[in-house]
Amino acid sequence: MTITRTSSPGGIPSNPPPEFLRMEECVQWDPLFFEEFAKTGNLLSQSLGPLSQYRLTERPDDFKKLLEPSREFAKNHVFLALIAKREGKPVGRILLTFRVRESRGEAVAAGWFDSENNVEVAQALFERAQNWAAQIGVNEIRTPIQGSFFHGYRMLLRRITSTGPVSSVSTQGQKPFFGEPLHPPHHAALMQACGFQSSGLWHTVQISVKQSWEQFSSIFRKFFEQQGSLGNRRLKAAAGAPLRVRKVDLTHWESELLQLHTLLSESYRKMPEFEPIPAAEFVEAYRDFRLLIHRHLVFFLENQDHNPAAFVVSFMDPLPSLRLIDRAKDWSFWGSKVIRPIACLWALFRLRYPYFRRMLVVYIGKVERPDLSVKGVTGLLGYQLTWNALIHLCPGALICYLAEDSPTYRSLPPHLPRISEYGMFRKSWSSTEATVPNSGAHK
């Protein structure tokens, strides 16, 4: 169902002039609405400037995977999608979701936010968002969160080069990587103008194979020299059971995803933006990632009973290959019939054999349980990961989205260059502050 409302931050006049916003809303899966929703995002992403070339084209199927009624995400959430228009032209959009089943959420997640650089557009979107949140009994919005913690959150605030910070629309420094939450610089300013407060900062840092080898091999060697077991490279947990490194088993990918779901939920439960999701929803979200995963780059540290103490999830940056496939979908007839199959085959080959590419380390964690407590975990995981990077002829890695107070961050070599900074925003209010939703005509 799509509803059209007339809206403006200053109220609704009886005969609104053309410059006032028209708000289109959707609360259940509608292919036509989300086709326009995706087109709106693609149109407004041009404000990224040169970085827009690194953004994959949004398509209706991206939202179908989440919001079609048969999907696990849709079974557990309610949503409200908004498109703001002025004189028929899209000028903003946002998708609000809230978990109502399988552990009720704490806040409305506001994701896929795009807006022209106009505070009135942002205010209209977030006013409607706040009213909807109040309607379902929630008094907090967190943004940007694309559905949930596990589907994508945070926004790029700035890129950083050796000469200092630069605007997020600059192509200086490291190129964007797969999954990086690219946002134009005015988005953060619009959120703050709408009453949102910063709720956290994260950084992506760059480390070369040489730096990694020097750091982690020395930690690794020092630890085992102290233990008197340098030759067999074995760790022991607090209970005395030996630990070993186990590579991911891609032939049983869904079982491994269930393992990862348990580990991530246990390791990250204290993070401020974390909200648990059901295992079935997690598996559905990450099932297709099997194409990006290599068994040397995802591994677990386990005891003899196969209980994991720590884990690493990393992969070679697939963005160049995915961009090629993405562009091939829009080629002309002859390009699509002749060149596109060749381009797609080459891109798939590069996905499976991604040598000479930078590595993305996206998850590192350990289990906080007394029987699995062990010192030296970071050294062993770093050593193993560095060795696997050498096997893939990887020049270096990006360790992605490190919180400033993260134990992993503190264990890394000092003075590693930060390449990007990311943020989150939140807004809360008392129940008496919620406003009555704008009235409007159904269309």
C-alpha positions in Angstrom: 0.0 0.0 0.0 1.3 3.4 -1.0 0.1 6.6 0.7 0.8 10.1 -0.5 0.9 12.9 2.0 1.6 16.6 1.8 4.3 17.6 4.3 6.4 20.5 5.3 8.4 21.3 8.4 6.3 24.4 9.1 2.9 22.7 8.9 0.4 21.9 6.2 -1.3 24.8 4.5 -4.8 24.2 3.1 -3.6 24.8 -0.4 0.1 23.9 -0.5 2.2 25.6 -3.2 4.2 23.4 -5.6 7.5 23.8 -3.7 6.0 21.9 -0.7 6.9 18.3 -0.4 4.8 15.3 -1.2 5.6 12.2 0.8 5.0 8.8 -0.6 4.8 6.0 1.9 4.9 2.2 1.8 4.3 -0.2 4.6 4.2 -3.6 2.8 6.1 -5.1 -0.1 5.3 -3.3 -3.3 7.6 -4.0 -6.3 6.7 -0.8 -8.1 7.3 1.4 -5.1 10.7 -0.1 -4.4 11.7 0.2 -8.0 11.2 3.9 -7.6 12.9 3.8 -4.2 16.0 2.2 -5.7 16.0 4.7 -8.6 15.7 7.6 -6.1 18.8 6.3 -4.3 20.7 5.9 -7.5 19.8 9.5 -8.5 20.7 11.1 -5.2 23.9 9.2 -4.9 25.3 11.4 -7.6 26.0 13.9 -4.8 28.9 11.6 -3.9 30.8 13.2 -6.8 33.8 11.1 -7.9 33.1 8.4 -5.3 29.7 7.6 -6.9 31.5 5.4 -9.4 32.3 3.0 -6.5 28.7 2.6 -5.4 26.9 -0.4 -6.8 23.6 0.3 -8.5 20.6 -0.3 -6.3 17.9 -2.6 -7.7 14.5 -3.6 -6.5 15.8 -7.1 -5.8 18.1 -5.7 -3.1 15.0 -4.8 -1.1 13.0 -7.8 -2.1 15.6 -10.0 -0.3 14.6 -8.2 2.9 11.0 -7.1 2.7 9.1 -9.7 0.6 6.7 -11.4 3.1 8.4 -14.8 2.7 11.8 -13.5 3.8 13.1 -14.1 7.3 13.7 -10.4 7.9 10.2 -9.4 6.8 8.7 -12.0 9.2 10.3 -10.3 12.2 10.0 -6.6 11.3 7.6 -3.9 10.4 8.7 -1.1 8.1 7.9 2.2 6.6 9.5 3.4 3.4 9.4 7.1 2.4 10.1 9.0 -0.8 10.0 12.8 -0.6 9.1 14.6 -3.8 9.0 18.2 -4.9 7.1 19.0 -8.1 7.2 15.3 -8.9 11.0 15.0 -8.6 12.4 12.7 -5.8 14.5 14.8 -3.4 14.9 12.3 -0.4 14.1 8.9 0.9 14.5 6.7 4.0 13.5 3.2 5.1 12.5 2.6 8.7 12.5 -0.9 10.2 11.7 -2.2 13.7 11.9 -5.7 15.1 8.6 -6.9 16.6 9.3 -10.7 16.9 12.3 -12.8 18.0 13.4 -10.4 20.7 11.8 -7.0 20.3 14.1 -4.2 19.2 15.1 -1.2 21.3 15.0 1.5 18.6 13.8 2.1 15.1 16.5 1.6 12.6 16.6 4.3 9.9 18.6 3.3 6.8 19.0 3.9 3.1 18.8 7.6 3.9 19.4 9.9 1.0 18.6 13.6 0.6 19.5 16.6 -1.4 21.4 19.1 0.6 18.3 20.7 2.1 17.4 20.7 5.7 13.7 21.0 5.1 13.7 17.7 3.2 15.6 15.9 6.0 13.3 17.4 8.6 10.2 16.2 6.8 11.6 12.7 6.5 12.7 12.5 10.1 9.6 14.1 11.5 7.5 11.4 9.8 10.0 8.8 11.1 9.6 10.0 14.6 5.8 10.0 14.4 5.8 6.5 13.1 8.2 5.4 15.8 5.8 6.9 18.4 2.9 5.1 16.8 4.5 1.7 17.4 5.6 2.6 20.9 9.3 3.4 20.4 11.0 6.6 21.5 14.4 6.3 19.8 15.8 6.3 16.2 19.3 5.1 15.3 20.7 5.9 11.9 22.1 4.9 9.5 21.2 1.2 10.1 20.2 -0.8 7.0 17.8 -3.1 8.6 20.0 -4.4 11.4 23.5 -4.5 12.8 24.3 -7.5 10.6 22.9 -6.0 7.3 25.0 -2.8 7.5 25.3 0.3 9.6 27.5 3.4 10.1 28.2 6.2 7.6 31.4 7.5 6.1 32.2 10.9 7.7 35.6 11.6 6.0 38.5 10.0 4.2 42.0 10.5 5.5 45.3 10.8 3.6 48.9 11.2 4.6 48.4 15.0 4.5 45.3 15.0 6.8 41.5 14.6 6.5 39.7 15.4 3.3 36.1 15.6 2.3 34.3 12.3 1.8 33.6 13.2 -1.8 37.3 13.2 -2.5 39.0 10.3 -4.4 42.3 11.0 -2.6 43.8 8.2 -0.5 42.6 4.6 -0.5 39.8 3.7 -2.9 36.5 2.7 -1.4 36.1 -1.0 -0.6 33.2 -3.5 -0.8 30.4 -2.7 1.6 31.9 0.7 2.7 29.0 3.0 3.8 29.5 5.9 1.4 27.6 9.0 2.2 28.0 12.6 0.9 29.3 15.0 3.6 26.1 16.9 4.0 24.2 13.8 5.4 25.9 14.1 8.8 25.2 17.8 8.9 21.5 17.2 8.0 21.1 14.6 10.8 22.6 17.0 13.4 20.3 19.7 12.2 17.4 17.4 12.8 18.4 16.8 16.4 20.4 13.7 16.1 23.5 13.2 18.3 26.7 11.3 17.5 26.7 7.9 19.2 30.1 6.5 18.1 33.1 6.6 15.9 34.9 3.9 14.0 38.0 3.8 11.8 39.4 1.6 9.0 43.1 1.3 9.2 45.6 0.1 6.7 48.4 -2.4 7.4 51.0 -3.8 5.0 52.0 -7.5 5.0 55.5 -6.5 6.2 54.1 -4.5 9.2 51.7 -7.4 10.0 54.5 -10.0 9.8 56.8 -8.0 12.0 54.1 -7.3 14.6 52.4 -10.6 14.9 55.3 -13.0 14.3 57.2 -11.3 17.2 54.1 -11.6 19.5 53.6 -15.2 18.4 57.2 -16.2 18.9 57.5 -14.4 22.3 54.4 -16.1 23.6 55.5 -19.6 22.6 59.0 -19.1 23.9 57.5 -18.2 27.2 55.3 -21.4 27.0 58.3 -23.5 26.0 56.3 -24.9 23.0 57.6 -23.0 20.0 58.0 -26.1 18.0 54.5 -27.4 18.0 52.7 -24.0 17.8 50.0 -25.0 20.2 48.0 -22.8 22.6 46.2 -23.9 25.7 43.1 -22.6 27.1 42.6 -21.9 30.9 41.4 -25.4 31.4 44.5 -26.9 29.8 42.9 -28.1 26.6 45.0 -27.5 23.5 43.6 -25.1 20.8 44.0 -25.4 17.1 43.3 -23.3 14.0 40.4 -24.7 11.9 39.7 -23.2 8.4 36.1 -22.7 7.4 34.4 -25.7 5.7 32.8 -24.2 2.6 31.1 -27.5 1.7 29.0 -27.0 4.9 28.6 -23.3 4.6 25.2 -23.0 6.3 26.4 -24.9 9.3 29.5 -22.6 9.5 27.1 -19.6 9.3 25.2 -21.0 12.3 28.6 -21.2 14.1 29.5 -17.7 13.1 26.0 -16.4 14.2 26.6 -17.8 17.7 30.1 -16.4 17.9 29.2 -13.0 16.7 26.2 -12.8 19.0 28.3 -13.8 22.0 31.4 -11.6 21.1 29.6 -8.4 20.1 26.7 -8.4 22.5 28.2 -5.5 24.6 28.6 -3.2 21.6 26.2 -0.2 21.9 24.5 -0.7 18.5 24.2 -4.5 18.7 20.8 -6.1 18.6 20.6 -9.9 18.2 18.8 -11.5 15.2 17.5 -15.0 14.7 19.9 -17.6 13.2 17.6 -18.2 10.2 17.7 -14.5 9.4 21.5 -14.4 9.7 21.9 -17.4 7.4 19.6 -15.9 4.8 21.5 -12.6 4.9 24.9 -14.2 4.4 24.2 -17.3 2.3 25.4 -15.7 -0.9 28.6 -14.6 0.7 30.0 -18.0 0.0 31.1 -16.8 -3.4 33.4 -14.3 -1.7 34.8 -16.5 0.9 38.1 -18.4 0.7 38.9 -21.1 3.2 42.3 -19.7 4.1 40.8 -16.3 5.1 38.0 -17.4 7.5 39.1 -19.6 10.4 38.4 -20.5 14.0 40.5 -21.2 17.1 39.0 -24.3 18.7 39.7 -26.6 21.6 39.7 -30.4 21.2 36.0 -30.5 21.7 35.6 -28.2 18.7 34.4 -25.3 20.9 35.7 -22.1 19.3 37.6 -19.6 21.4 38.2 -17.0 18.7 37.5 -16.3 15.0 38.5 -14.2 12.0 36.3 -13.4 8.9 38.1 -11.8 6.0 38.1 -11.8 2.2 39.8 -10.2 -0.7 38.1 -7.0 -1.8 35.5 -8.1 -4.5 34.4 -4.6 -5.4 36.3 -4.4 -8.8 34.7 -7.6 -9.9 31.3 -6.7 -8.7 31.5 -3.3 -10.4 32.2 -4.9 -13.7 29.2 -7.3 -13.3 27.1 -4.3 -12.2 28.0 -2.2 -15.2 27.5 -5.2 -17.6 23.8 -5.4 -16.6 23.2 -2.0 -18.2 25.1 -2.5 -21.4 23.4 -2.1 -24.8 22.0 -5.1 -26.8 25.3 -6.0 -28.5 27.3 -5.4 -25.4 24.9 -7.6 -23.4 24.9 -10.4 -25.9 28.5 -10.5 -26.8 30.7 -8.7 -24.3 28.8 -9.1 -21.1 29.1 -12.9 -20.8 32.9 -12.6 -21.3 33.1 -9.8 -18.7 31.0 -11.7 -16.2 33.1 -14.8 -16.6 36.3 -12.8 -16.1 34.7 -11.1 -13.0 33.7 -14.5 -11.5 37.2 -15.9 -12.2 38.7 -12.9 -10.3 36.2 -13.5 -7.4 37.5 -17.1 -7.1 41.2 -16.3 -7.6 41.6 -12.8 -6.2 45.4 -12.6 -6.1 47.2 -9.2 -5.8 44.2 -7.6 -4.1 43.9 -6.0 -0.7 42.3 -8.0 2.0 39.4 -6.8 4.0 39.3 -8.0 7.7 35.7 -7.5 8.7 35.3 -9.5 11.9 37.7 -10.5 14.7 36.4 -11.7 18.0 37.0 -14.0 20.9 34.6 -15.8 23.2 34.5 -14.4 26.8 34.2 -17.7 28.7 36.4 -18.8 31.5 37.1 -22.3 30.1 38.2 -20.8 26.8 40.1 -17.8 28.1 43.5 -17.6 26.5 46.3 -15.1 26.2 48.1 -14.6 22.9 45.0 -15.1 20.7 45.6 -11.9 18.8 49.1 -12.9 18.0 48.1 -16.3 16.7 45.2 -15.0 14.6 47.3 -12.2 13.2 50.2 -14.5 12.4 47.8 -17.0 10.7 46.1 -14.3 8.8 49.4 -12.7 7.6 50.6 -16.1 6.4 47.4 -16.6 4.4 47.7 -13.1 2.9 51.2 -14.1 1.7 49.7 -17.2 0.0 47.3 -15.0 -1.9 50.1 -12.5 -2.9 48.2 -9.8 -1.0 50.0 -6.5 -0.7 48.2 -5.5 2.5 45.0 -5.3 4.4 42.3 -3.0 5.6 41.1 -3.7 9.1 37.6 -2.4 8.9 35.4 -0.5 11.3 37.5 -0.5 14.5 35.9 1.2 17.4 38.4 3.5 19.2 38.2 1.5 22.4 38.3 -1.9 20.7 40.8 -4.4 22.2 41.7 -5.4 18.6 42.6 -1.8 17.9 44.9 -1.7 20.9 46.6 -4.9 19.9 47.6 -3.5 16.4 51.0 -1.9 15.7 51.1 1.7 16.8 50.7 4.6 14.2 48.9 2.5 11.6 47.4 5.0 9.0 43.7 5.6 9.4 42.1 5.8 5.9 38.4 6.5 6.9 36.3 7.6 9.7 32.7 6.5 10.3 29.9 7.6 12.6 26.4 6.7 13.9 23.7 9.0 15.1 20.7 8.6 17.5 17.8 10.6 18.7 15.5 9.9 21.6 12.5 11.7 23.1 9.9 11.3 25.8 6.5 10.0 25.0 5.0 13.5 25.5 7.3 14.9 22.8 6.0 12.7 20.0 3.9 14.6 17.5 0.7 13.5 15.8 1.3 12.1 12.3 0.5 14.5 9.5 -2.9 13.9 7.9 -3.0 13.4 4.2 -5.0 12.0 1.3 -4.7 8.3 0.3 -3.9 7.8 -3.3 
